[in-house]
Amino acid sequence: MLVGERGYYAPKPFRMESFLIAMSMKSKEQMGTERFVEEKPKKTIKKTSRYTVLLIPDSTDHSKTFELTFDHILRLIVAVIAVMIVLISLLVSFVLKNYRLEHDNSKQLEIDSLNAQIEKLQDEKADLYEEVVSLTGVVAKKQENERKIEQEMSEAALPTGYPVTGYALIVQDPTSETGESVKGRVVFNTIIGTAVVASGDATVSLKMDDNVFGTQIVLDHGNGYKSIYRCSGSVKTAVGEEVKRGEVLFVITEEDSLFAYEIVRNGEAVEALDMMDIQG
């Protein structure tokens, strides 16, 4: 019990149902307020869906209009880009094709130039080969001629020729009775006018008196051979002279004159008659 200004009053009884109803209403009011605060009206942006294009020509008063939507513009842009891509592709292809063509032409020109050079070199090679063959023939012929000349000179230098011209008779060496004969010596009996000649190409290396035959001449043939001539005829050469085969060394001036002929090889006497037989 409570006491008021006007006296005592009794409290009202507590009812749970009334309390729950009041709380429920209060919650609904709060939720409504919050919803009212959160859900603000959104601003709407009006999108332009199409455009109107006006065409006014200079020559007439009539104008034309047509509408373009966003889809039309987008398609037009895509088409322009596609056309540009195609044109660029064609241009690149054309440029590449021309480059390849020029490159191929350049290569072909180089190949043709190289082929021409190869043909020229082959022609030069053929000409050089012919020259080499010709020169080889000339050289071979020259070498053959040189060999022949050397052979002829070598043969000409051999004392194989017959040492007298005219009448001559081989007789016994008069020094054989006294034991002074020389191995391989040949003695001829000659008459006036008979010529004693060189039996091969040589150089006169010695001229001296001979106690038995009168005069002695020695020829050096330069190949190890020396030929010796002894007689009493008239001498027709001198020391140091170059003589050829058949060249006159003496001329016999007396009847029944003796002429002795000898050949020495490397200091040793050889059979002169055998050497003359080689020549024939």
C-alpha positions as CSV (number, residue, x, y, z in Angstrom):
1,M,0.0,0.0,0.0
2,L,1.2,3.5,-1.0
3,V,0.3,6.8,0.6
4,G,-0.3,9.7,-1.7
5,E,-1.2,13.3,-1.2
6,R,-4.8,12.5,-1.3
7,G,-4.6,9.5,0.8
8,Y,-3.9,5.9,0.4
9,Y,-4.3,3.9,-2.9
10,A,-3.8,0.4,-3.7
11,P,-1.3,-0.7,-6.5
12,K,-2.6,-2.2,-9.7
13,P,-1.9,-5.9,-10.1
14,F,1.1,-6.8,-12.5
15,R,0.0,-8.5,-15.7
16,M,2.6,-10.3,-17.8
17,E,0.5,-10.2,-20.9
18,S,0.3,-6.5,-20.9
19,F,4.0,-6.2,-20.4
20,L,4.8,-8.4,-23.4
21,I,2.4,-6.6,-25.6
22,A,3.9,-3.2,-24.7
23,M,7.4,-4.5,-25.3
24,S,6.4,-6.0,-28.6
25,M,4.9,-2.7,-29.8
26,K,7.9,-0.8,-28.7
27,S,10.2,-3.1,-30.7
28,K,8.0,-2.7,-33.7
29,E,8.2,1.1,-33.4
30,Q,12.0,0.9,-33.1
31,M,12.4,-1.4,-36.1
32,G,10.1,0.8,-38.1
33,T,12.2,3.8,-37.2
34,E,15.4,2.1,-38.1
35,R,14.0,0.8,-41.4
36,F,12.7,4.3,-42.1
37,V,16.2,5.7,-41.5
38,E,18.1,3.0,-43.5
39,E,15.9,2.8,-46.6
40,K,16.6,6.2,-48.1
41,P,15.2,6.8,-51.6
42,K,17.9,6.0,-54.3
43,K,18.6,8.5,-57.0
44,T,17.9,7.0,-60.4
45,I,20.1,7.9,-63.3
46,K,18.3,7.9,-66.6
47,K,20.4,6.3,-69.2
48,T,20.2,7.6,-72.7
49,S,19.2,4.7,-74.9
50,R,19.2,6.3,-78.3
51,Y,20.6,9.4,-80.2
52,T,19.0,11.3,-82.9
53,V,21.2,12.6,-85.8
54,L,20.0,15.4,-88.0
55,L,21.5,15.7,-91.5
56,I,21.0,19.1,-93.2
57,P,22.3,19.3,-96.8
58,D,23.6,22.6,-98.2
59,S,21.8,22.3,-101.6
60,T,18.2,21.6,-100.3
61,D,16.0,22.5,-97.5
62,H,15.1,18.9,-96.7
63,S,16.8,17.4,-93.8
64,K,17.0,13.8,-92.8
65,T,17.1,12.3,-89.3
66,F,18.0,8.9,-88.1
67,E,18.3,7.4,-84.8
68,L,21.4,5.7,-83.3
69,T,21.2,3.4,-80.3
70,F,24.1,2.5,-78.1
71,D,24.1,-1.0,-79.6
72,H,24.3,0.5,-83.1
73,I,27.3,2.7,-82.1
74,L,29.0,-0.3,-80.4
75,R,28.5,-2.4,-83.5
76,L,29.7,0.4,-85.8
77,I,32.9,0.7,-83.7
78,V,33.5,-3.0,-83.7
79,A,33.0,-3.1,-87.5
80,V,35.4,-0.2,-88.0
81,I,38.0,-1.9,-85.8
82,A,37.5,-5.2,-87.7
83,V,37.9,-3.4,-91.0
84,M,41.0,-1.7,-89.8
85,I,42.5,-5.0,-88.6
86,V,41.7,-6.6,-92.0
87,L,43.3,-3.6,-93.8
88,I,46.4,-3.7,-91.5
89,S,46.7,-7.5,-92.0
90,L,46.5,-7.0,-95.8
91,L,49.0,-4.2,-95.7
92,V,51.4,-6.2,-93.6
93,S,50.9,-9.2,-95.8
94,F,51.6,-7.1,-98.9
95,V,54.7,-5.6,-97.3
96,L,56.0,-9.0,-96.3
97,K,55.3,-10.4,-99.7
98,N,57.1,-7.5,-101.4
99,Y,60.0,-7.9,-99.0
100,R,60.2,-11.6,-99.6
101,L,60.0,-11.0,-103.4
102,E,62.7,-8.4,-103.3
103,H,64.8,-10.6,-101.0
104,D,64.3,-13.6,-103.3
105,N,65.2,-11.4,-106.3
106,S,68.3,-10.2,-104.5
107,K,69.3,-13.8,-103.7
108,Q,68.6,-14.8,-107.3
109,L,70.8,-12.0,-108.6
110,E,73.5,-13.0,-106.2
111,I,73.2,-16.7,-107.3
112,D,73.3,-15.6,-111.0
113,S,76.3,-13.5,-110.3
114,L,78.0,-16.3,-108.5
115,N,77.1,-18.7,-111.3
116,A,78.6,-16.3,-113.8
117,Q,81.8,-16.0,-111.7
118,I,81.9,-19.8,-111.4
119,E,81.6,-20.2,-115.2
120,K,84.3,-17.6,-115.7
121,L,86.6,-19.3,-113.3
122,Q,85.9,-22.7,-114.9
123,D,86.8,-21.1,-118.3
124,E,89.9,-19.6,-116.8
125,K,90.7,-23.0,-115.2
126,A,90.2,-24.7,-118.6
127,D,92.5,-22.1,-120.2
128,L,95.1,-22.5,-117.4
129,Y,94.9,-26.2,-117.8
130,E,95.5,-26.0,-121.5
131,E,98.4,-23.6,-120.8
132,V,99.8,-26.0,-118.1
133,V,99.5,-28.9,-120.5
134,S,101.2,-26.9,-123.2
135,L,103.9,-25.7,-120.8
136,T,104.2,-29.2,-119.5
137,G,104.8,-30.4,-123.0
138,V,107.3,-27.6,-123.7
139,V,109.1,-28.3,-120.4
140,A,109.1,-32.0,-121.1
141,K,110.4,-31.4,-124.6
142,K,113.0,-29.0,-123.2
143,Q,114.0,-31.5,-120.6
144,E,114.2,-34.2,-123.2
145,N,116.3,-31.9,-125.4
146,E,118.5,-31.1,-122.5
147,R,118.9,-34.8,-121.7
148,K,119.7,-35.4,-125.3
149,I,122.2,-32.6,-125.3
150,E,123.7,-33.8,-122.0
151,Q,123.8,-37.3,-123.4
152,E,125.3,-36.1,-126.6
153,M,127.8,-33.9,-124.7
154,S,128.6,-36.8,-122.4
155,E,129.0,-39.1,-125.3
156,A,130.9,-36.5,-127.3
157,A,133.2,-36.1,-124.3
158,L,134.0,-39.8,-124.2
159,P,137.2,-40.7,-126.1
160,T,135.6,-43.2,-128.3
161,G,136.4,-41.6,-131.7
162,Y,139.0,-42.9,-134.0
163,P,142.2,-40.8,-133.4
164,V,143.5,-40.6,-137.0
165,T,142.1,-39.7,-140.4
166,G,143.7,-40.9,-143.5
167,Y,146.0,-43.8,-143.9
168,A,147.0,-45.6,-140.6
169,L,148.1,-49.1,-139.8
170,I,148.3,-50.6,-136.3
171,V,151.7,-51.9,-135.5
172,Q,153.6,-53.3,-132.6
173,D,154.7,-50.9,-129.8
174,P,158.4,-50.3,-130.3
175,T,158.8,-49.9,-126.5
176,S,157.7,-53.4,-125.8
177,E,161.2,-54.7,-126.6
178,T,162.7,-52.5,-123.9
179,G,159.9,-53.2,-121.4
180,E,158.7,-49.6,-121.5
181,S,155.4,-50.3,-123.2
182,V,152.2,-49.0,-121.6
183,K,149.0,-51.0,-121.0
184,G,146.3,-50.4,-123.5
185,R,148.5,-48.3,-125.8
186,V,147.8,-48.5,-129.6
187,V,150.6,-47.6,-132.1
188,F,149.9,-46.6,-135.6
189,N,152.2,-46.4,-138.6
190,T,151.2,-43.3,-140.7
191,I,152.3,-41.4,-143.8
192,I,152.8,-37.7,-144.6
193,G,149.6,-35.7,-144.4
194,T,147.7,-38.0,-142.0
195,A,146.0,-36.0,-139.3
196,V,145.9,-37.0,-135.6
197,V,142.5,-35.8,-134.2
198,A,140.8,-35.6,-130.8
199,S,138.9,-38.7,-130.0
200,G,136.4,-36.7,-127.9
201,D,135.5,-33.2,-126.7
202,A,138.1,-32.1,-124.2
203,T,140.5,-29.4,-123.1
204,V,144.2,-29.5,-123.9
205,S,145.8,-29.9,-120.5
206,L,149.4,-30.7,-121.3
207,K,151.9,-30.4,-124.2
208,M,155.5,-31.7,-123.7
209,D,158.4,-33.4,-125.5
210,D,158.5,-37.1,-125.8
211,N,161.8,-39.0,-125.9
212,V,160.4,-41.8,-128.1
213,F,157.7,-40.3,-130.3
214,G,158.6,-36.6,-130.4
215,T,155.8,-34.6,-128.8
216,Q,153.1,-35.6,-126.2
217,I,149.7,-33.9,-125.9
218,V,147.2,-34.8,-123.1
219,L,143.4,-34.0,-123.4
220,D,141.2,-33.9,-120.3
221,H,137.6,-35.0,-121.2
222,G,136.2,-33.8,-117.8
223,N,134.5,-37.1,-117.0
224,G,137.5,-38.9,-115.5
225,Y,138.9,-39.8,-118.9
226,K,142.1,-38.5,-120.4
227,S,143.5,-39.3,-123.9
228,I,147.2,-39.1,-124.7
229,Y,148.7,-38.5,-128.1
230,R,152.4,-39.0,-129.0
231,C,153.9,-38.4,-132.4
232,S,156.5,-36.3,-134.3
233,G,154.1,-34.3,-136.5
234,S,153.3,-30.6,-136.6
235,V,151.3,-29.5,-133.5
236,K,148.1,-27.7,-134.3
237,T,146.8,-26.8,-130.8
238,A,147.9,-25.3,-127.5
239,V,147.4,-25.8,-123.8
240,G,144.1,-24.5,-122.5
241,E,142.2,-24.7,-125.8
242,E,138.8,-26.4,-126.0
243,V,138.7,-29.0,-128.8
244,K,135.9,-31.0,-130.3
245,R,135.9,-34.6,-131.4
246,G,137.6,-34.9,-134.8
247,E,139.5,-31.6,-134.4
248,V,143.2,-31.8,-135.7
249,L,145.9,-32.0,-133.0
250,F,148.9,-33.1,-135.3
251,V,149.7,-33.3,-138.9
252,I,152.2,-36.0,-139.9
253,T,155.1,-34.5,-141.8
254,E,157.4,-37.6,-142.3
255,E,156.9,-41.0,-143.9
256,D,156.6,-44.1,-141.7
257,S,156.0,-42.0,-138.7
258,L,154.7,-43.7,-135.6
259,F,151.8,-42.4,-133.6
260,A,151.0,-43.8,-130.1
261,Y,147.5,-43.4,-128.6
262,E,146.5,-44.0,-124.9
263,I,143.5,-43.7,-122.7
264,V,143.4,-43.2,-118.9
265,R,140.4,-43.4,-116.7
266,N,140.7,-42.0,-113.1
267,G,144.5,-42.4,-113.3
268,E,144.4,-46.0,-114.6
269,A,145.2,-47.1,-118.2
270,V,142.4,-48.8,-120.2
271,E,142.4,-50.6,-123.5
272,A,142.2,-47.8,-126.1
273,L,141.3,-50.3,-128.8
274,D,138.3,-51.4,-126.9
275,M,137.1,-47.8,-126.5
276,M,137.4,-47.3,-130.2
277,D,135.5,-50.5,-130.8
278,I,132.6,-49.1,-128.7
279,Q,132.2,-46.3,-131.2
280,G,132.5,-48.7,-134.1
